[in-house]
């Protein structure tokens, strides 16, 4: 089951060059971000033949994906 990722959080420019969210991220946004980053890092580690890291990053991705689904369902019920 694939859930649509939330829209990106609007960012404001920081004089130091860092972008910071205008509001705190929601748990759903954080879980979606972690899922995406873990997937990208897993591909990198797999290509580099770092098998243990690749395995653990896949576990992170799977858990984050499950949280995205759980949080999206809870959000639908609440809203």
N, CA, C and O atoms as a Tripos MOL2 file, in Angstrom:
@<TRIPOS>MOLECULE
protein
  316   315    79     0     0
PROTEIN
NO_CHARGES

@<TRIPOS>ATOM
      1 N           0.8400   -1.1720    0.0000 N.3       1 UNK1
      2 CA          0.0000    0.0000    0.0000 C.3       1 UNK1
      3 C           0.8880    1.2390    0.0000 C.2       1 UNK1
      4 O           1.7570    1.3700    0.8630 O.2       1 UNK1
      5 N           0.6940    2.1190   -0.9180 N.am      2 UNK2
      6 CA          1.5080    3.3170   -1.0180 C.3       2 UNK2
      7 C           0.6990    4.5260   -0.5970 C.2       2 UNK2
      8 O          -0.4120    4.7440   -1.0800 O.2       2 UNK2
      9 N           1.2590    5.3050    0.3000 N.am      3 UNK3
     10 CA          0.6230    6.5260    0.7580 C.3       3 UNK3
     11 C           1.3060    7.7020    0.0750 C.2       3 UNK3
     12 O           2.5050    7.6590   -0.2010 O.2       3 UNK3
     13 N           0.5420    8.7430   -0.1940 N.am      4 UNK4
     14 CA          1.1160    9.9480   -0.7630 C.3       4 UNK4
     15 C           1.8760   10.6770    0.3350 C.2       4 UNK4
     16 O           1.3580   10.8850    1.4330 O.2       4 UNK4
     17 N           3.1040   11.0620    0.0300 N.am      5 UNK5
     18 CA          3.8950   11.8100    0.9920 C.3       5 UNK5
     19 C           3.2870   13.1930    1.1670 C.2       5 UNK5
     20 O           2.7180   13.7530    0.2300 O.2       5 UNK5
     21 N           3.4070   13.7360    2.3600 N.am      6 UNK6
     22 CA          2.8620   15.0750    2.5760 C.3       6 UNK6
     23 C           3.6110   16.1020    1.7470 C.2       6 UNK6
     24 O           4.7530   15.8810    1.3440 O.2       6 UNK6
     25 N           2.9540   17.2260    1.4970 N.am      7 UNK7
     26 CA          3.6140   18.3100    0.7800 C.3       7 UNK7
     27 C           4.7980   18.7900    1.5920 C.2       7 UNK7
     28 O           4.7690   18.7410    2.8220 O.2       7 UNK7
     29 N           5.8550   19.2590    0.9090 N.am      8 UNK8
     30 CA          7.0180   19.7500    1.6430 C.3       8 UNK8
     31 C           6.6590   20.9440    2.5270 C.2       8 UNK8
     32 O           5.7590   21.7230    2.2140 O.2       8 UNK8
     33 N           7.3760   21.0640    3.6200 N.am      9 UNK9
     34 CA          7.1700   22.1740    4.5420 C.3       9 UNK9
     35 C           7.7850   23.4250    3.9240 C.2       9 UNK9
     36 O           8.9230   23.3840    3.4570 O.2       9 UNK9
     37 N           7.0460   24.5400    3.9140 N.am     10 UNK10
     38 CA          7.6380   25.7750    3.3960 C.3      10 UNK10
     39 C           8.8560   26.1630    4.2230 C.2      10 UNK10
     40 O           8.8350   26.0750    5.4500 O.2      10 UNK10
     41 N           9.9120   26.5900    3.5490 N.am     11 UNK11
     42 CA         11.1380   26.9590    4.2350 C.3      11 UNK11
     43 C          11.3610   28.4560    4.1440 C.2      11 UNK11
     44 O          10.9090   29.1110    3.2040 O.2      11 UNK11
     45 N          12.0600   28.9840    5.1260 N.am     12 UNK12
     46 CA         12.4590   30.3880    5.0960 C.3      12 UNK12
     47 C          13.9750   30.4300    5.0630 C.2      12 UNK12
     48 O          14.6400   29.6140    5.7010 O.2      12 UNK12
     49 N          14.5130   31.3680    4.3300 N.am     13 UNK13
     50 CA         15.9620   31.4850    4.2360 C.3      13 UNK13
     51 C          16.5570   32.0090    5.5310 C.2      13 UNK13
     52 O          16.0050   32.9130    6.1590 O.2      13 UNK13
     53 N          17.6630   31.4490    5.9170 N.am     14 UNK14
     54 CA         18.4050   31.8700    7.0920 C.3      14 UNK14
     55 C          19.6180   32.6500    6.6000 C.2      14 UNK14
     56 O          20.2220   32.2530    5.6030 O.2      14 UNK14
     57 N          19.9950   33.7310    7.2500 N.am     15 UNK15
     58 CA         21.1660   34.4850    6.7910 C.3      15 UNK15
     59 C          22.4320   33.6380    6.6850 C.2      15 UNK15
     60 O          23.3190   33.9510    5.8920 O.2      15 UNK15
     61 N          22.5240   32.5770    7.4690 N.am     16 UNK16
     62 CA         23.6920   31.6930    7.4130 C.3      16 UNK16
     63 C          23.6240   30.7180    6.2490 C.2      16 UNK16
     64 O          24.5440   29.9240    6.0540 O.2      16 UNK16
     65 N          22.5490   30.7660    5.4760 N.am     17 UNK17
     66 CA         22.4020   29.8690    4.3350 C.3      17 UNK17
     67 C          21.6270   28.6070    4.6440 C.2      17 UNK17
     68 O          21.3840   27.7980    3.7490 O.2      17 UNK17
     69 N          21.2320   28.4210    5.9020 N.am     18 UNK18
     70 CA         20.4440   27.2470    6.2730 C.3      18 UNK18
     71 C          18.9720   27.5470    6.0500 C.2      18 UNK18
     72 O          18.5100   28.6590    6.3070 O.2      18 UNK18
     73 N          18.2470   26.5640    5.5770 N.am     19 UNK19
     74 CA         16.7980   26.6980    5.4600 C.3      19 UNK19
     75 C          16.1710   26.0400    6.6680 C.2      19 UNK19
     76 O          16.5220   24.9160    7.0250 O.2      19 UNK19
     77 N          15.2490   26.7340    7.2930 N.am     20 UNK20
     78 CA         14.5780   26.1990    8.4660 C.3      20 UNK20
     79 C          13.0760   26.2170    8.2310 C.2      20 UNK20
     80 O          12.5510   27.1590    7.6360 O.2      20 UNK20
     81 N          12.3820   25.1840    8.6930 N.am     21 UNK21
     82 CA         10.9240   25.1510    8.4960 C.3      21 UNK21
     83 C          10.2510   26.3140    9.2130 C.2      21 UNK21
     84 O          10.7330   26.8030   10.2350 O.2      21 UNK21
     85 N           9.1330   26.7400    8.6550 N.am     22 UNK22
     86 CA          8.3570   27.7970    9.2810 C.3      22 UNK22
     87 C           7.5820   27.2690   10.4830 C.2      22 UNK22
     88 O           7.1030   28.0470   11.3080 O.2      22 UNK22
     89 N           7.4610   25.9620   10.5820 N.am     23 UNK23
     90 CA          6.7310   25.3400   11.6820 C.3      23 UNK23
     91 C           7.3900   23.9970   11.9820 C.2      23 UNK23
     92 O           8.1320   23.4720   11.1520 O.2      23 UNK23
     93 N           7.1270   23.4400   13.1540 N.am     24 UNK24
     94 CA          7.6910   22.1110   13.4470 C.3      24 UNK24
     95 C           7.1310   21.0590   12.4840 C.2      24 UNK24
     96 O           5.9780   21.1410   12.0630 O.2      24 UNK24
     97 N           7.9500   20.0860   12.1480 N.am     25 UNK25
     98 CA          7.4960   18.9950   11.2860 C.3      25 UNK25
     99 C           6.5610   18.0830   12.0650 C.2      25 UNK25
    100 O           6.7190   17.8980   13.2710 O.2      25 UNK25
    101 N           5.5870   17.5190   11.3650 N.am     26 UNK26
    102 CA          4.6830   16.5620   11.9820 C.3      26 UNK26
    103 C           5.3520   15.1840   12.0170 C.2      26 UNK26
    104 O           6.2940   14.9420   11.2620 O.2      26 UNK26
    105 N           4.8870   14.2900   12.8700 N.am     27 UNK27
    106 CA          5.4280   12.9310   12.8580 C.3      27 UNK27
    107 C           5.3160   12.2760   11.4760 C.2      27 UNK27
    108 O           6.2180   11.5450   11.0670 O.2      27 UNK27
    109 N           4.2240   12.5300   10.7570 N.am     28 UNK28
    110 CA          4.0650   11.9580    9.4150 C.3      28 UNK28
    111 C           5.1330   12.4920    8.4630 C.2      28 UNK28
    112 O           5.7010   11.7310    7.6800 O.2      28 UNK28
    113 N           5.4060   13.7760    8.5240 N.am     29 UNK29
    114 CA          6.4410   14.3670    7.6590 C.3      29 UNK29
    115 C           7.8150   13.8110    7.9980 C.2      29 UNK29
    116 O           8.6140   13.5360    7.1030 O.2      29 UNK29
    117 N           8.0920   13.6460    9.2780 N.am     30 UNK30
    118 CA          9.3810   13.1060    9.6970 C.3      30 UNK30
    119 C           9.5280   11.6580    9.2460 C.2      30 UNK30
    120 O          10.5730   11.2780    8.7190 O.2      30 UNK30
    121 N           8.4910   10.8490    9.4450 N.am     31 UNK31
    122 CA          8.5480    9.4460    9.0260 C.3      31 UNK31
    123 C           8.7300    9.3400    7.5160 C.2      31 UNK31
    124 O           9.4750    8.4820    7.0430 O.2      31 UNK31
    125 N           8.0660   10.1910    6.7670 N.am     32 UNK32
    126 CA          8.2050   10.1880    5.3110 C.3      32 UNK32
    127 C           9.6190   10.5710    4.8950 C.2      32 UNK32
    128 O          10.1850    9.9730    3.9800 O.2      32 UNK32
    129 N          10.1880   11.5650    5.5650 N.am     33 UNK33
    130 CA         11.5570   11.9820    5.2720 C.3      33 UNK33
    131 C          12.5450   10.8590    5.5810 C.2      33 UNK33
    132 O          13.4340   10.5700    4.7800 O.2      33 UNK33
    133 N          12.3880   10.2340    6.7400 N.am     34 UNK34
    134 CA         13.2800    9.1410    7.1260 C.3      34 UNK34
    135 C          13.1730    7.9900    6.1220 C.2      34 UNK34
    136 O          14.1860    7.4050    5.7400 O.2      34 UNK34
    137 N          11.9510    7.6660    5.6950 N.am     35 UNK35
    138 CA         11.7540    6.6060    4.7010 C.3      35 UNK35
    139 C          12.5190    6.9180    3.4200 C.2      35 UNK35
    140 O          13.2080    6.0560    2.8740 O.2      35 UNK35
    141 N          12.3960    8.1390    2.9500 N.am     36 UNK36
    142 CA         13.0500    8.5440    1.7130 C.3      36 UNK36
    143 C          14.5780    8.5150    1.8370 C.2      36 UNK36
    144 O          15.2700    7.9960    0.9610 O.2      36 UNK36
    145 N          15.0860    9.0690    2.9180 N.am     37 UNK37
    146 CA         16.5420    9.1150    3.1040 C.3      37 UNK37
    147 C          17.1200    7.7130    3.2890 C.2      37 UNK37
    148 O          18.1880    7.4070    2.7600 O.2      37 UNK37
    149 N          16.4230    6.8690    4.0310 N.am     38 UNK38
    150 CA         16.9010    5.4970    4.2300 C.3      38 UNK38
    151 C          16.9520    4.7520    2.9070 C.2      38 UNK38
    152 O          17.8810    3.9820    2.6630 O.2      38 UNK38
    153 N          15.9600    4.9730    2.0500 N.am     39 UNK39
    154 CA         15.9460    4.3130    0.7370 C.3      39 UNK39
    155 C          17.1420    4.7620   -0.1050 C.2      39 UNK39
    156 O          17.8000    3.9420   -0.7450 O.2      39 UNK39
    157 N          17.4140    6.0530   -0.1010 N.am     40 UNK40
    158 CA         18.5520    6.5560   -0.8770 C.3      40 UNK40
    159 C          19.8760    6.0310   -0.3260 C.2      40 UNK40
    160 O          20.7510    5.6200   -1.0890 O.2      40 UNK40
    161 N          20.0230    6.0450    1.0010 N.am     41 UNK41
    162 CA         21.2690    5.5540    1.5940 C.3      41 UNK41
    163 C          21.4320    4.0600    1.3920 C.2      41 UNK41
    164 O          22.5480    3.5670    1.2310 O.2      41 UNK41
    165 N          20.3170    3.3360    1.4010 N.am     42 UNK42
    166 CA         20.4030    1.8910    1.1600 C.3      42 UNK42
    167 C          20.9510    1.6050   -0.2300 C.2      42 UNK42
    168 O          21.7850    0.7160   -0.4030 O.2      42 UNK42
    169 N          20.4830    2.3580   -1.2200 N.am     43 UNK43
    170 CA         21.0030    2.1760   -2.5760 C.3      43 UNK43
    171 C          22.5020    2.4560   -2.6360 C.2      43 UNK43
    172 O          23.2510    1.7340   -3.2920 O.2      43 UNK43
    173 N          22.9240    3.4960   -1.9550 N.am     44 UNK44
    174 CA         24.3480    3.8350   -1.9310 C.3      44 UNK44
    175 C          25.1640    2.7160   -1.2910 C.2      44 UNK44
    176 O          26.1960    2.3110   -1.8270 O.2      44 UNK44
    177 N          24.7000    2.2170   -0.1430 N.am     45 UNK45
    178 CA         25.4560    1.1740    0.5550 C.3      45 UNK45
    179 C          25.4210   -0.1410   -0.2100 C.2      45 UNK45
    180 O          26.4010   -0.8860   -0.2060 O.2      45 UNK45
    181 N          24.3070   -0.4300   -0.8620 N.am     46 UNK46
    182 CA         24.2350   -1.6550   -1.6670 C.3      46 UNK46
    183 C          25.2200   -1.6050   -2.8160 C.2      46 UNK46
    184 O          25.9290   -2.5770   -3.0770 O.2      46 UNK46
    185 N          25.2670   -0.4600   -3.5130 N.am     47 UNK47
    186 CA         26.1960   -0.3110   -4.6330 C.3      47 UNK47
    187 C          27.6510   -0.4010   -4.1900 C.2      47 UNK47
    188 O          28.5130   -0.8360   -4.9530 O.2      47 UNK47
    189 N          27.9180    0.0130   -2.9550 N.am     48 UNK48
    190 CA         29.2750   -0.0370   -2.4150 C.3      48 UNK48
    191 C          29.5730   -1.3830   -1.7500 C.2      48 UNK48
    192 O          30.6380   -1.5720   -1.1630 O.2      48 UNK48
    193 N          28.6230   -2.3120   -1.8480 N.am     49 UNK49
    194 CA         28.7580   -3.6510   -1.2640 C.3      49 UNK49
    195 C          28.9530   -3.6120    0.2520 C.2      49 UNK49
    196 O          29.6730   -4.4330    0.8200 O.2      49 UNK49
    197 N          28.3020   -2.6500    0.8890 N.am     50 UNK50
    198 CA         28.2880   -2.5680    2.3510 C.3      50 UNK50
    199 C          27.0160   -3.2610    2.8270 C.2      50 UNK50
    200 O          26.0350   -2.6210    3.2040 O.2      50 UNK50
    201 N          27.0670   -4.5790    2.7960 N.am     51 UNK51
    202 CA         25.8700   -5.3960    2.9720 C.3      51 UNK51
    203 C          25.1680   -5.2170    4.3140 C.2      51 UNK51
    204 O          23.9410   -5.1370    4.3600 O.2      51 UNK51
    205 N          25.9260   -5.1530    5.4000 N.am     52 UNK52
    206 CA         25.2880   -5.0050    6.7130 C.3      52 UNK52
    207 C          24.5810   -3.6560    6.8060 C.2      52 UNK52
    208 O          23.4390   -3.5860    7.2610 O.2      52 UNK52
    209 N          25.2450   -2.5930    6.3810 N.am     53 UNK53
    210 CA         24.6060   -1.2750    6.4040 C.3      53 UNK53
    211 C          23.3770   -1.2510    5.5090 C.2      53 UNK53
    212 O          22.3440   -0.6900    5.8760 O.2      53 UNK53
    213 N          23.4900   -1.8540    4.3450 N.am     54 UNK54
    214 CA         22.3670   -1.9090    3.4180 C.3      54 UNK54
    215 C          21.1740   -2.6090    4.0520 C.2      54 UNK54
    216 O          20.0380   -2.1530    3.9160 O.2      54 UNK54
    217 N          21.4260   -3.7060    4.7370 N.am     55 UNK55
    218 CA         20.3650   -4.4620    5.4050 C.3      55 UNK55
    219 C          19.6810   -3.6100    6.4700 C.2      55 UNK55
    220 O          18.4530   -3.5260    6.5110 O.2      55 UNK55
    221 N          20.4790   -2.9770    7.3330 N.am     56 UNK56
    222 CA         19.8880   -2.1880    8.4160 C.3      56 UNK56
    223 C          19.1340   -0.9740    7.8850 C.2      56 UNK56
    224 O          18.0990   -0.5990    8.4370 O.2      56 UNK56
    225 N          19.6360   -0.3630    6.8300 N.am     57 UNK57
    226 CA         18.9140    0.7660    6.2390 C.3      57 UNK57
    227 C          17.5920    0.3150    5.6270 C.2      57 UNK57
    228 O          16.6140    1.0620    5.6490 O.2      57 UNK57
    229 N          17.5520   -0.8950    5.0840 N.am     58 UNK58
    230 CA         16.2850   -1.4110    4.5690 C.3      58 UNK58
    231 C          15.3000   -1.6290    5.7120 C.2      58 UNK58
    232 O          14.1050   -1.3800    5.5580 O.2      58 UNK58
    233 N          15.7940   -2.0910    6.8530 N.am     59 UNK59
    234 CA         14.9160   -2.2570    8.0140 C.3      59 UNK59
    235 C          14.3820   -0.8990    8.4740 C.2      59 UNK59
    236 O          13.2120   -0.7890    8.8410 O.2      59 UNK59
    237 N          15.2180    0.1220    8.4580 N.am     60 UNK60
    238 CA         14.7800    1.4760    8.8100 C.3      60 UNK60
    239 C          13.7010    1.9290    7.8360 C.2      60 UNK60
    240 O          12.6780    2.4760    8.2460 O.2      60 UNK60
    241 N          13.9300    1.7000    6.5430 N.am     61 UNK61
    242 CA         12.9640    2.1170    5.5240 C.3      61 UNK61
    243 C          11.6200    1.4230    5.7220 C.2      61 UNK61
    244 O          10.5690    2.0570    5.6320 O.2      61 UNK61
    245 N          11.6600    0.1270    5.9900 N.am     62 UNK62
    246 CA         10.4320   -0.6440    6.1890 C.3      62 UNK62
    247 C           9.6670   -0.1280    7.4120 C.2      62 UNK62
    248 O           8.4500    0.0520    7.3520 O.2      62 UNK62
    249 N          10.3710    0.1070    8.5140 N.am     63 UNK63
    250 CA          9.7130    0.6090    9.7250 C.3      63 UNK63
    251 C           9.1480    2.0130    9.5090 C.2      63 UNK63
    252 O           8.0400    2.3110    9.9540 O.2      63 UNK63
    253 N           9.9050    2.8770    8.8260 N.am     64 UNK64
    254 CA          9.4140    4.2290    8.5550 C.3      64 UNK64
    255 C           8.1860    4.1760    7.6510 C.2      64 UNK64
    256 O           7.2350    4.9320    7.8470 O.2      64 UNK64
    257 N           8.2060    3.2880    6.6680 N.am     65 UNK65
    258 CA          7.0660    3.1290    5.7660 C.3      65 UNK65
    259 C           5.8160    2.6890    6.5360 C.2      65 UNK65
    260 O           4.7160    3.1810    6.2870 O.2      65 UNK65
    261 N           6.0030    1.7630    7.4660 N.am     66 UNK66
    262 CA          4.8730    1.3040    8.2870 C.3      66 UNK66
    263 C           4.3240    2.4520    9.1330 C.2      66 UNK66
    264 O           3.1120    2.5650    9.3190 O.2      66 UNK66
    265 N           5.2130    3.3010    9.6440 N.am     67 UNK67
    266 CA          4.7700    4.4570   10.4220 C.3      67 UNK67
    267 C           4.0180    5.4520    9.5450 C.2      67 UNK67
    268 O           3.0230    6.0310    9.9800 O.2      67 UNK67
    269 N           4.4830    5.6550    8.3170 N.am     68 UNK68
    270 CA          3.7830    6.5530    7.3960 C.3      68 UNK68
    271 C           2.3560    6.0720    7.1940 C.2      68 UNK68
    272 O           1.4140    6.8620    7.2590 O.2      68 UNK68
    273 N           2.1960    4.7930    6.9500 N.am     69 UNK69
    274 CA          0.8520    4.2240    6.7450 C.3      69 UNK69
    275 C           0.0100    4.3940    8.0010 C.2      69 UNK69
    276 O          -1.1400    4.8280    7.9240 O.2      69 UNK69
    277 N           0.5810    4.0520    9.1700 N.am     70 UNK70
    278 CA         -0.1620    4.1530   10.4260 C.3      70 UNK70
    279 C          -0.5710    5.5970   10.7070 C.2      70 UNK70
    280 O          -1.7150    5.8660   11.0710 O.2      70 UNK70
    281 N           0.3660    6.5160   10.5350 N.am     71 UNK71
    282 CA          0.0760    7.9200   10.8180 C.3      71 UNK71
    283 C          -0.9170    8.5060    9.8130 C.2      71 UNK71
    284 O          -1.7630    9.3220   10.1810 O.2      71 UNK71
    285 N          -0.8200    8.0950    8.5510 N.am     72 UNK72
    286 CA         -1.7630    8.5930    7.5360 C.3      72 UNK72
    287 C          -3.1750    8.1070    7.8440 C.2      72 UNK72
    288 O          -4.1350    8.8680    7.7210 O.2      72 UNK72
    289 N          -3.3060    6.8430    8.2450 N.am     73 UNK73
    290 CA         -4.6240    6.3200    8.6040 C.3      73 UNK73
    291 C          -5.1910    7.0370    9.8190 C.2      73 UNK73
    292 O          -6.3780    7.3600    9.8600 O.2      73 UNK73
    293 N          -4.3350    7.2860   10.8140 N.am     74 UNK74
    294 CA         -4.7920    7.9920   12.0100 C.3      74 UNK74
    295 C          -5.2160    9.4120   11.6580 C.2      74 UNK74
    296 O          -6.1850    9.9300   12.2120 O.2      74 UNK74
    297 N          -4.5000   10.0340   10.7470 N.am     75 UNK75
    298 CA         -4.8330   11.3930   10.3170 C.3      75 UNK75
    299 C          -6.1600   11.4260    9.5790 C.2      75 UNK75
    300 O          -6.9560   12.3470    9.7630 O.2      75 UNK75
    301 N          -6.4020   10.4200    8.7410 N.am     76 UNK76
    302 CA         -7.6680   10.3350    8.0040 C.3      76 UNK76
    303 C          -8.8420   10.1590    8.9600 C.2      76 UNK76
    304 O          -9.8980   10.7610    8.7730 O.2      76 UNK76
    305 N          -8.6540    9.3320    9.9840 N.am     77 UNK77
    306 CA         -9.7180    9.1060   10.9640 C.3      77 UNK77
    307 C          -9.9970   10.3710   11.7800 C.2      77 UNK77
    308 O         -11.1440   10.6600   12.1200 O.2      77 UNK77
    309 N          -8.9430   11.1140   12.0860 N.am     78 UNK78
    310 CA         -9.0880   12.3170   12.9040 C.3      78 UNK78
    311 C          -9.6580   13.4940   12.1000 C.2      78 UNK78
    312 O         -10.3190   14.3720   12.6530 O.2      78 UNK78
    313 N          -9.3930   13.4980   10.7970 N.am     79 UNK79
    314 CA         -9.8010   14.6600   10.0020 C.3      79 UNK79
    315 C         -10.9110   14.3320    9.1390 C.2      79 UNK79
    316 O         -11.3890   15.1890    8.3950 O.2      79 UNK79
@<TRIPOS>BOND
     1     1     2 1
     2     2     3 1
     3     3     4 2
     4     3     5 am
     5     5     6 1
     6     6     7 1
     7     7     8 2
     8     7     9 am
     9     9    10 1
    10    10    11 1
    11    11    12 2
    12    11    13 am
    13    13    14 1
    14    14    15 1
    15    15    16 2
    16    15    17 am
    17    17    18 1
    18    18    19 1
    19    19    20 2
    20    19    21 am
    21    21    22 1
    22    22    23 1
    23    23    24 2
    24    23    25 am
    25    25    26 1
    26    26    27 1
    27    27    28 2
    28    27    29 am
    29    29    30 1
    30    30    31 1
    31    31    32 2
    32    31    33 am
    33    33    34 1
    34    34    35 1
    35    35    36 2
    36    35    37 am
    37    37    38 1
    38    38    39 1
    39    39    40 2
    40    39    41 am
    41    41    42 1
    42    42    43 1
    43    43    44 2
    44    43    45 am
    45    45    46 1
    46    46    47 1
    47    47    48 2
    48    47    49 am
    49    49    50 1
    50    50    51 1
    51    51    52 2
    52    51    53 am
    53    53    54 1
    54    54    55 1
    55    55    56 2
    56    55    57 am
    57    57    58 1
    58    58    59 1
    59    59    60 2
    60    59    61 am
    61    61    62 1
    62    62    63 1
    63    63    64 2
    64    63    65 am
    65    65    66 1
    66    66    67 1
    67    67    68 2
    68    67    69 am
    69    69    70 1
    70    70    71 1
    71    71    72 2
    72    71    73 am
    73    73    74 1
    74    74    75 1
    75    75    76 2
    76    75    77 am
    77    77    78 1
    78    78    79 1
    79    79    80 2
    80    79    81 am
    81    81    82 1
    82    82    83 1
    83    83    84 2
    84    83    85 am
    85    85    86 1
    86    86    87 1
    87    87    88 2
    88    87    89 am
    89    89    90 1
    90    90    91 1
    91    91    92 2
    92    91    93 am
    93    93    94 1
    94    94    95 1
    95    95    96 2
    96    95    97 am
    97    97    98 1
    98    98    99 1
    99    99   100 2
   100    99   101 am
   101   101   102 1
   102   102   103 1
   103   103   104 2
   104   103   105 am
   105   105   106 1
   106   106   107 1
   107   107   108 2
   108   107   109 am
   109   109   110 1
   110   110   111 1
   111   111   112 2
   112   111   113 am
   113   113   114 1
   114   114   115 1
   115   115   116 2
   116   115   117 am
   117   117   118 1
   118   118   119 1
   119   119   120 2
   120   119   121 am
   121   121   122 1
   122   122   123 1
   123   123   124 2
   124   123   125 am
   125   125   126 1
   126   126   127 1
   127   127   128 2
   128   127   129 am
   129   129   130 1
   130   130   131 1
   131   131   132 2
   132   131   133 am
   133   133   134 1
   134   134   135 1
   135   135   136 2
   136   135   137 am
   137   137   138 1
   138   138   139 1
   139   139   140 2
   140   139   141 am
   141   141   142 1
   142   142   143 1
   143   143   144 2
   144   143   145 am
   145   145   146 1
   146   146   147 1
   147   147   148 2
   148   147   149 am
   149   149   150 1
   150   150   151 1
   151   151   152 2
   152   151   153 am
   153   153   154 1
   154   154   155 1
   155   155   156 2
   156   155   157 am
   157   157   158 1
   158   158   159 1
   159   159   160 2
   160   159   161 am
   161   161   162 1
   162   162   163 1
   163   163   164 2
   164   163   165 am
   165   165   166 1
   166   166   167 1
   167   167   168 2
   168   167   169 am
   169   169   170 1
   170   170   171 1
   171   171   172 2
   172   171   173 am
   173   173   174 1
   174   174   175 1
   175   175   176 2
   176   175   177 am
   177   177   178 1
   178   178   179 1
   179   179   180 2
   180   179   181 am
   181   181   182 1
   182   182   183 1
   183   183   184 2
   184   183   185 am
   185   185   186 1
   186   186   187 1
   187   187   188 2
   188   187   189 am
   189   189   190 1
   190   190   191 1
   191   191   192 2
   192   191   193 am
   193   193   194 1
   194   194   195 1
   195   195   196 2
   196   195   197 am
   197   197   198 1
   198   198   199 1
   199   199   200 2
   200   199   201 am
   201   201   202 1
   202   202   203 1
   203   203   204 2
   204   203   205 am
   205   205   206 1
   206   206   207 1
   207   207   208 2
   208   207   209 am
   209   209   210 1
   210   210   211 1
   211   211   212 2
   212   211   213 am
   213   213   214 1
   214   214   215 1
   215   215   216 2
   216   215   217 am
   217   217   218 1
   218   218   219 1
   219   219   220 2
   220   219   221 am
   221   221   222 1
   222   222   223 1
   223   223   224 2
   224   223   225 am
   225   225   226 1
   226   226   227 1
   227   227   228 2
   228   227   229 am
   229   229   230 1
   230   230   231 1
   231   231   232 2
   232   231   233 am
   233   233   234 1
   234   234   235 1
   235   235   236 2
   236   235   237 am
   237   237   238 1
   238   238   239 1
   239   239   240 2
   240   239   241 am
   241   241   242 1
   242   242   243 1
   243   243   244 2
   244   243   245 am
   245   245   246 1
   246   246   247 1
   247   247   248 2
   248   247   249 am
   249   249   250 1
   250   250   251 1
   251   251   252 2
   252   251   253 am
   253   253   254 1
   254   254   255 1
   255   255   256 2
   256   255   257 am
   257   257   258 1
   258   258   259 1
   259   259   260 2
   260   259   261 am
   261   261   262 1
   262   262   263 1
   263   263   264 2
   264   263   265 am
   265   265   266 1
   266   266   267 1
   267   267   268 2
   268   267   269 am
   269   269   270 1
   270   270   271 1
   271   271   272 2
   272   271   273 am
   273   273   274 1
   274   274   275 1
   275   275   276 2
   276   275   277 am
   277   277   278 1
   278   278   279 1
   279   279   280 2
   280   279   281 am
   281   281   282 1
   282   282   283 1
   283   283   284 2
   284   283   285 am
   285   285   286 1
   286   286   287 1
   287   287   288 2
   288   287   289 am
   289   289   290 1
   290   290   291 1
   291   291   292 2
   292   291   293 am
   293   293   294 1
   294   294   295 1
   295   295   296 2
   296   295   297 am
   297   297   298 1
   298   298   299 1
   299   299   300 2
   300   299   301 am
   301   301   302 1
   302   302   303 1
   303   303   304 2
   304   303   305 am
   305   305   306 1
   306   306   307 1
   307   307   308 2
   308   307   309 am
   309   309   310 1
   310   310   311 1
   311   311   312 2
   312   311   313 am
   313   313   314 1
   314   314   315 1
   315   315   316 2
@<TRIPOS>SUBSTRUCTURE
     1 UNK1         2 RESIDUE 1 A UNK
     2 UNK2         6 RESIDUE 1 A UNK
     3 UNK3        10 RESIDUE 1 A UNK
     4 UNK4        14 RESIDUE 1 A UNK
     5 UNK5        18 RESIDUE 1 A UNK
     6 UNK6        22 RESIDUE 1 A UNK
     7 UNK7        26 RESIDUE 1 A UNK
     8 UNK8        30 RESIDUE 1 A UNK
     9 UNK9        34 RESIDUE 1 A UNK
    10 UNK10       38 RESIDUE 1 A UNK
    11 UNK11       42 RESIDUE 1 A UNK
    12 UNK12       46 RESIDUE 1 A UNK
    13 UNK13       50 RESIDUE 1 A UNK
    14 UNK14       54 RESIDUE 1 A UNK
    15 UNK15       58 RESIDUE 1 A UNK
    16 UNK16       62 RESIDUE 1 A UNK
    17 UNK17       66 RESIDUE 1 A UNK
    18 UNK18       70 RESIDUE 1 A UNK
    19 UNK19       74 RESIDUE 1 A UNK
    20 UNK20       78 RESIDUE 1 A UNK
    21 UNK21       82 RESIDUE 1 A UNK
    22 UNK22       86 RESIDUE 1 A UNK
    23 UNK23       90 RESIDUE 1 A UNK
    24 UNK24       94 RESIDUE 1 A UNK
    25 UNK25       98 RESIDUE 1 A UNK
    26 UNK26      102 RESIDUE 1 A UNK
    27 UNK27      106 RESIDUE 1 A UNK
    28 UNK28      110 RESIDUE 1 A UNK
    29 UNK29      114 RESIDUE 1 A UNK
    30 UNK30      118 RESIDUE 1 A UNK
    31 UNK31      122 RESIDUE 1 A UNK
    32 UNK32      126 RESIDUE 1 A UNK
    33 UNK33      130 RESIDUE 1 A UNK
    34 UNK34      134 RESIDUE 1 A UNK
    35 UNK35      138 RESIDUE 1 A UNK
    36 UNK36      142 RESIDUE 1 A UNK
    37 UNK37      146 RESIDUE 1 A UNK
    38 UNK38      150 RESIDUE 1 A UNK
    39 UNK39      154 RESIDUE 1 A UNK
    40 UNK40      158 RESIDUE 1 A UNK
    41 UNK41      162 RESIDUE 1 A UNK
    42 UNK42      166 RESIDUE 1 A UNK
    43 UNK43      170 RESIDUE 1 A UNK
    44 UNK44      174 RESIDUE 1 A UNK
    45 UNK45      178 RESIDUE 1 A UNK
    46 UNK46      182 RESIDUE 1 A UNK
    47 UNK47      186 RESIDUE 1 A UNK
    48 UNK48      190 RESIDUE 1 A UNK
    49 UNK49      194 RESIDUE 1 A UNK
    50 UNK50      198 RESIDUE 1 A UNK
    51 UNK51      202 RESIDUE 1 A UNK
    52 UNK52      206 RESIDUE 1 A UNK
    53 UNK53      210 RESIDUE 1 A UNK
    54 UNK54      214 RESIDUE 1 A UNK
    55 UNK55      218 RESIDUE 1 A UNK
    56 UNK56      222 RESIDUE 1 A UNK
    57 UNK57      226 RESIDUE 1 A UNK
    58 UNK58      230 RESIDUE 1 A UNK
    59 UNK59      234 RESIDUE 1 A UNK
    60 UNK60      238 RESIDUE 1 A UNK
    61 UNK61      242 RESIDUE 1 A UNK
    62 UNK62      246 RESIDUE 1 A UNK
    63 UNK63      250 RESIDUE 1 A UNK
    64 UNK64      254 RESIDUE 1 A UNK
    65 UNK65      258 RESIDUE 1 A UNK
    66 UNK66      262 RESIDUE 1 A UNK
    67 UNK67      266 RESIDUE 1 A UNK
    68 UNK68      270 RESIDUE 1 A UNK
    69 UNK69      274 RESIDUE 1 A UNK
    70 UNK70      278 RESIDUE 1 A UNK
    71 UNK71      282 RESIDUE 1 A UNK
    72 UNK72      286 RESIDUE 1 A UNK
    73 UNK73      290 RESIDUE 1 A UNK
    74 UNK74      294 RESIDUE 1 A UNK
    75 UNK75      298 RESIDUE 1 A UNK
    76 UNK76      302 RESIDUE 1 A UNK
    77 UNK77      306 RESIDUE 1 A UNK
    78 UNK78      310 RESIDUE 1 A UNK
    79 UNK79      314 RESIDUE 1 A UNK
